[in-house]
Amino acid sequence: MARCQICGKKPVKGNKVIRTGTGKWIKKRVSVVRKPNLQSVTIVEGGQKKKLRVCTKCLKKLKKEGKLINSKGKVK
């Protein structure tokens, strides 16, 4: 199961509600799985490079803290 390696966010199961007409009556429910938007990134932690799969919310935090490494090996 894919999870964010920082916050632990994981896929959640829910229902897609299908309605009829003007949206008053529920016709049926269909099971759906909503997955987090995970990205593979390289970070610097304690002077060492680590490769992680993180959600975009955590990715934003890492960019703000300046821990990300770009494709040329430089810290963003």
C-alpha positions in Angstrom: 0.0 0.0 0.0 1.4 3.4 -1.0 1.9 5.8 1.8 3.5 9.2 2.3 6.8 8.5 4.1 6.5 11.7 6.2 2.9 12.0 7.3 1.6 8.5 6.6 -1.2 9.6 4.3 -2.7 6.6 2.6 -5.5 5.7 0.2 -9.0 6.1 1.6 -12.1 4.2 0.6 -15.4 5.9 0.0 -18.6 6.1 -2.1 -19.4 7.9 -5.3 -23.1 8.8 -5.1 -25.1 8.7 -8.4 -28.3 10.8 -8.3 -31.2 11.0 -10.6 -33.1 14.0 -12.0 -32.5 17.2 -10.1 -30.3 15.5 -7.5 -33.0 14.7 -5.0 -33.0 10.9 -5.1 -29.9 8.6 -4.8 -29.9 6.0 -7.5 -26.9 4.0 -6.4 -23.5 4.2 -4.7 -20.3 3.0 -6.3 -17.1 2.2 -4.2 -14.1 4.3 -5.1 -10.6 4.5 -3.7 -9.1 8.0 -3.4 -5.3 7.9 -3.6 -2.9 10.6 -2.3 -0.8 12.4 -4.8 2.7 10.9 -4.1 5.9 12.1 -5.7 9.4 10.7 -5.5 11.9 13.2 -4.2 15.5 13.3 -2.9 16.1 15.2 0.4 19.1 16.1 2.5 18.9 15.0 6.1 21.8 15.1 8.5 24.2 15.6 5.6 23.0 12.4 3.8 20.8 12.1 0.7 17.6 10.1 1.1 15.0 9.2 -1.6 11.4 9.3 -0.4 7.8 9.1 -1.7 5.9 12.1 -0.2 2.5 13.6 -0.7 2.3 17.1 -2.3 1.4 18.7 1.0 4.7 17.4 2.6 6.5 18.3 -0.6 5.5 22.0 -0.1 6.8 21.9 3.5 10.1 20.4 2.3 10.5 23.1 -0.3 9.9 25.8 2.4 12.5 24.2 4.7 15.0 24.0 1.9 15.7 20.2 2.1 15.0 19.2 -1.5 17.6 18.3 -4.0 17.0 19.1 -7.7 18.1 17.0 -10.6 21.5 18.7 -10.8 22.3 17.7 -7.2 21.9 21.2 -5.7 19.7 22.0 -2.7 16.6 24.0 -3.6 
